[in-house]
Amino acid sequence: MVSVPGRAGVLGALCVSAMMNAVCALSGGMLLPRESPSREVKELSGLWGFRADKSPSRNLGFERAWYKRRLAETGPVIDMPVPASYNDITQDHSLRDFIGWVWYEREVVVPARWLSDEGTRVVIRVGSAHYYSVVWVNGVKVTEHAGGHLPFEAEIGALLRKDPTSPCRITIAVNNTLTLETLPPGTIQHFDDHTKYPDGFFVQNYSFDFFNYAGIHRPVLLYTTPKAYVDDITAVTDFSDNTGFVNYKVSVQGATTATLKVTLQDRDGHCVASSNELSGVLKVVDVNLWWPYLMHDNPGYLYSLEVRLMAPNEDVYTLPVGIRSVKVTSTQFLINNKPFYFHGVNKHEDADIRGKGLDWPLIVKDFNLLKWLGANSFRTSHYPYAEEILQMCDRHGIVVIDECPGVGIKDIYSFGNASLTHHLVVMDELVRRDKNHPSVVMWSVANEPAAEMHPADLYFKTLIKHTKALDPTRPVTYITDSNYARDKGAPYVDVICVNSYFSWYHDQGHLEVIPIQLNTQFENWYGKYQKPIIQSEYGADAVPGLHSDPPMMFTEEYQKAVLKNYHDVFDQKRKQYVVGELIWNFADFMTTQGITRVVGNKKGIFTRQRQPKAAAFFLRERYWSLANQTGILPTWTKYPCSL
Ligand code: BDP
């Protein structure tokens, strides 16, 4: 059996209140570590030692306490890059499909000054590790965390000071096992028939359509803060006429009283507002609002909110702040009181070799492709993406629907109390991490759960209410399939997000059904709920290089034809209540192996290597023409001549 340690350490009592006073189960903030005059950051990306625990119980590492000594002293170790999924790094098939605990280790030289000064906090932060992680420093457990897509951290200064001369040995054990109580859920299935299966054979089943990549997916950092430090900042923004408002709240840890200086600076470094209070409203005259890409000539305008703790010691943290508002009516999605139409994509964190590991060349390439495509938005299907990606969205004005890993919830057991409690904690963690990103305009609590099941009603009511209480400033949605009649969550959401695959999963090859079925879908949903609707997924697989005319399934022509048939209906309905269209998917991505997947899902308009299929050029023409009709094309653009 694969064991996953108890989760008592990370679950706590839940409570709910408005964002500026939000009190939740989580202790402390989770501000992205940034260097400042009072803070240093040491990134531990590179090669780590690695071993998968292939013992039948998968528990040998715990039984033999591998964390107590150097990993190389307890058995063979291989090189493993961090950040990266481990699955595709070696030629070992059993590691690609491994289920259970893997062990990472790295020795770090910690600057002496970090330790000599008792007043310095030293924190270890893991950007994300999938799925369950336990962290030891010099053999002492410092933290554990459930969930694969959000950061966690621990203060380790006191521990390191016990023996300042020895190097800091960091051991991280990561278990990718999914159970009915994890998010996303899964099940382990054992096969005991020795006439068919080898001894101890078991598999991981799950009901979501992407490969369960595992390992340390985002950078591990050591960073310092002074003893008294800025622990969290919440900035909520609005504006009226030409005046912007930044309603902020600072939380300080390590001191009972604090003297502060809060300054808001514009892009050129000029102070536009300031205060000495822990919370308040900063007023910005002649405000530069944060606008989405292709909606304004100067998108992604960010101010800098510098929070300077002056006493009992100095600490400086600077948060980028975009001033904008988000509102939803029964037919519109408004950003800065102007109708916003999502013409964007769904993505995955996924690429050759590194799997879900954070990769800067890939991130920058993807942003260049998004801009080339004329996309103004994406949804973080089906889990929270790296903070580094959200920072890029803030700077480039790419609007984000921020989704939690609530995908593949299909078993009734996964609607139970344990699952719900964990799901609420994940939303706490997600909102805590992403609340200050102007690019994030909506929370998505789940994708295509089995919403027809009896407990789904209470589950979603609680989940959505909880999320709205955590952040009353953003709308909340969850992503549903097209069957409105059985849906349980829709009454509670602000925007209906619906996925459909007409002429793909049904009526295969019959493109002519799309206009009828799509029209019916929209009319049914709007008729029942009178809420704005986003087509949150639609598309078709295309194997690059396969062609046929008339179009046949899996060819580039068929993918294009599906899109065209959808677009005709979008163009009618976007004049009424449809507020967005997000193609499934931006790029081909890896899935579990199966007879409907030819080395992964091929619904990308780009290949996994980010080369365009015919649909990419087709969609590009549409998105730029939509931008021309609904937004303001940037002065630098050569559209339409460059198409
Ligand atoms: C949708 C799911 C998405 C899948 C897609 C597909 O939300 O995760 O990848 O179907 O089948 O229903 O391509």
Boltz pocket constraint, residues with backbone or C-beta under 6 A from the ligand:
constraints:
  - pocket:
      binder: B
      contacts: [[A, 208], [A, 209], [A, 210], [A, 382], [A, 447], [A, 448], [A, 499], [A, 537], [A, 584], [A, 601], [A, 603]]
      max_distance: 6.0
